[in-house]
Structures are given as structure tokens and as C-alpha cells.
């Protein structure tokens, strides 16, 4: 499999701007991130660490699948 990182902002074939809201794991799983943010604000250090990890995890797109069924 080959992967391509998802950019937050890019242009499509026609030159139009495309905003990828799920460019990182925190935005892809925004409900979980919001719950972790609420717990982190209340002083939960583990939640703060997990939220930071989600924010720093980039999403990828599969561009080629070498596996055959």
C-alpha cells in the first residue's frame, strides 16, 4: 500500500481550493477530541497528553492498494 499525507488545504484538478477538515486525527475524531479537551481543562494530564497526540497525528490517504483478494 502507498500512502499520501492529507493536506489541510490543497487545490483540486480544476484549481478550486479544497479544505480537508480531517487533516489530523483530532479533527477526524472531533467528538473524542472535544471530550479530551474538556477533561484537560479540568486538570486531567493524561487527557491533555492524548489530545496533543491526536492533534499531532496526521491523516493519510491510500493512493494505491497492492493487495488482491
N, C-alpha and C positions, 0 to 999 in steps of 0.2 A: 504494500500500500504506500502511496505517496501522499503527503500532507502539505497543505498550503496554509500559512497563518491567516487568520481573518483580520483584516484591517478595519479600524473603526470608520474610516471614511475612504471611499475609493470611487472611481468612475467606471460606469458600465460600458458596453460596446458602443453605445450611442453618444457617449460623452456626458451623460447625466450623472450627477453626484448621487452616491448611494451611501446611506448611513446604516452601518451594521450595529444595531443595538446590543447584540450578543457577542461583542468582540472579546470579552473576558468572561471568566466563569461567574463573577459576581453579578454581571448584567444578565447572563444567561439563566441564572437561578436567582432572580431578584427577590423572590419571597424569602428564601433562606437567608440571603444577604441582609435583608431588612430586619429579620428576626435576630440575626447575629449582631447587627448594628445596635439594636435596642438593648440587647444584653451587654454589649461592650460599653455603652453609655452608662449602664448601671454598675460598671466596675468589674465585669467578668473578663479576666485577662485571656482565658482560653478562647472565648468568643472573639475577642479582638484579634488574636493570632489567626484564627480560622478565617475571619473576614479579610484580613490582609492577604492571606494565602489565596483566597478566591479572587481578590482584586488583581493579584499579580499573575494569575494563571491565564495565559492567552488561549483562545479557542482556535481550532484548526478545522479546515475543510478537506475532506477526502477528494483528491483530484483524479486518482487512478486506483482501481481495485484489481490487484493481481490474482486474487483468489477466485477459483472456479468451483462451482457446486457440482 
